[in-house]
Amino acid sequence: MEKKGCLLSNPEIAALRKKYVTKKKADLLEQTIGDRRLPKHSTAFNFTGILAASLPIVLLTGIQFYREMEEHGYSFTDFYQSHFTSRTNHVDELPKMDILKELGAKVFPNGYSGGGVHRRTRLRLNEYEKMYDSKWPVVVTGVANHWRAMNWSGEFLNSYYGQEKVTVKRVRGKLKSAVGVIVTIEKFFKSRQSGVSPEKWAYVEDETFLYRNPELTLDFGDLVYTKNNLFRLFPEELQPWHAMLLWGTEFSRSSLHVDPYNWTALNFVLSGTKHWKLYPPGQDNYLYARSHKKSGFPLNVKSYHSPVDAYDPDYKHYPLFKHAAFLEIIQHAGEILIIPPGWYHQAYNVKETVAVSQQLMNENNHNIVFEEIFSSSYIMKASLPDDFDVKTPKEKVGGFYSN
């Protein structure tokens, strides 16, 4: 894609969005067998054949190398003990970082007293912005009870949108074995409770369902915390999807991650119950955080994930994870969880749950979001006006594209 002074012109961002939407539609309409997506150019068979043919040679070569090294006095046992055994013992001796108190002391006037995630009824906007916005997670109650979306359920979605296709994460075994499939809502609805267990579950995680059915967005009332959402000022071609449908069976869960753009995340539980684990910033080493993947959103910003399943941690492969500090919270239907930028989080559906997530870019987190956009390489900060940093948030948004 051609860049013009590192700023995107309208035709360019339109092409970005069109390419992304076209890909999403192709995924949803592509032919499926057994409800599993078929790759257009699969190399799995050739790779498996090559690996099978090469394995005996690799094993024989390795055995010969091992024998020759032992004959020359090199001990592989000593190597293992010095490089792995001692390191594991050292990890066990590491003191756990009390990052919650350190961060809480900066957020709350009287410091952090161990209250975890606060649950606030009809939290006022000025109080939210002062105490929680981009600082500390909070559950808000008493705001969404009157929304029509509170009537959403599996039965509702199946009755009115049964033939719509959605992206589903299916797990048979560990979370790392998850595969993405595309099925109709009717198919998911009928099979969602069949033999569900901690090792067998499914989770609808579809970011285009509400985009494709915009009438459903009318079922949500106005939320005071998102009234100044700067994402709405972006050209449509650059805007992330407005909301994501999250419909999971019992035992289903997300990965441990930070959302794309490092935005403020809002999660609305419409029916069911979620359990959350929230990890404050500054613990990437404990979480084995990775950022090498791209999100797939229009600007293709970085995607931040941890390979650890916080609800079934593998301490053998990720021993430092036991030292990570975190908060826990149970979220019930009608409650809104707001998660600040930089907080890794994982959601676990205690029972069948229907929820919707949204994103927020506002005055308090806009610079964080901009930095993520700069890292996408589509827009370079060095190419922006010299007075960019002193502009208002709305002016900064306008500086990303030419009229």
Secondary structure as GFF3:
##gff-version 3
##sequence-region A 1 403
A	DSSP	beta_strand	8	9	.	.	.	ID=ss1
A	DSSP	alpha_helix	10	29	.	.	.	ID=ss2
A	DSSP	beta_strand	32	33	.	.	.	ID=ss3
A	DSSP	beta_strand	36	37	.	.	.	ID=ss4
A	DSSP	alpha_helix	44	71	.	.	.	ID=ss5
A	DSSP	alpha_helix	76	80	.	.	.	ID=ss6
A	DSSP	pi_helix	81	85	.	.	.	ID=ss7
A	DSSP	alpha_helix	86	93	.	.	.	ID=ss8
A	DSSP	alpha_helix	99	107	.	.	.	ID=ss9
A	DSSP	beta_strand	118	121	.	.	.	ID=ss10
A	DSSP	alpha_helix	125	131	.	.	.	ID=ss11
A	DSSP	beta_strand	138	141	.	.	.	ID=ss12
A	DSSP	three_ten_helix	148	151	.	.	.	ID=ss13
A	DSSP	alpha_helix	154	161	.	.	.	ID=ss14
A	DSSP	beta_strand	165	172	.	.	.	ID=ss15
A	DSSP	three_ten_helix	175	177	.	.	.	ID=ss16
A	DSSP	beta_strand	179	184	.	.	.	ID=ss17
A	DSSP	alpha_helix	185	191	.	.	.	ID=ss18
A	DSSP	beta_strand	200	206	.	.	.	ID=ss19
A	DSSP	alpha_helix	209	212	.	.	.	ID=ss20
A	DSSP	three_ten_helix	214	219	.	.	.	ID=ss21
A	DSSP	three_ten_helix	224	226	.	.	.	ID=ss22
A	DSSP	three_ten_helix	230	233	.	.	.	ID=ss23
A	DSSP	beta_strand	243	248	.	.	.	ID=ss24
A	DSSP	beta_strand	256	258	.	.	.	ID=ss25
A	DSSP	three_ten_helix	260	262	.	.	.	ID=ss26
A	DSSP	beta_strand	264	271	.	.	.	ID=ss27
A	DSSP	beta_strand	273	279	.	.	.	ID=ss28
A	DSSP	alpha_helix	284	287	.	.	.	ID=ss29
A	DSSP	beta_strand	290	294	.	.	.	ID=ss30
A	DSSP	beta_strand	302	306	.	.	.	ID=ss31
A	DSSP	three_ten_helix	319	323	.	.	.	ID=ss32
A	DSSP	beta_strand	327	332	.	.	.	ID=ss33
A	DSSP	beta_strand	336	339	.	.	.	ID=ss34
A	DSSP	beta_strand	344	349	.	.	.	ID=ss35
A	DSSP	beta_strand	353	360	.	.	.	ID=ss36
A	DSSP	alpha_helix	366	374	.	.	.	ID=ss37
A	DSSP	three_ten_helix	381	383	.	.	.	ID=ss38
A	DSSP	three_ten_helix	388	390	.	.	.	ID=ss39
A	DSSP	alpha_helix	393	398	.	.	.	ID=ss40
A	DSSP	beta_strand	401	402	.	.	.	ID=ss41
###
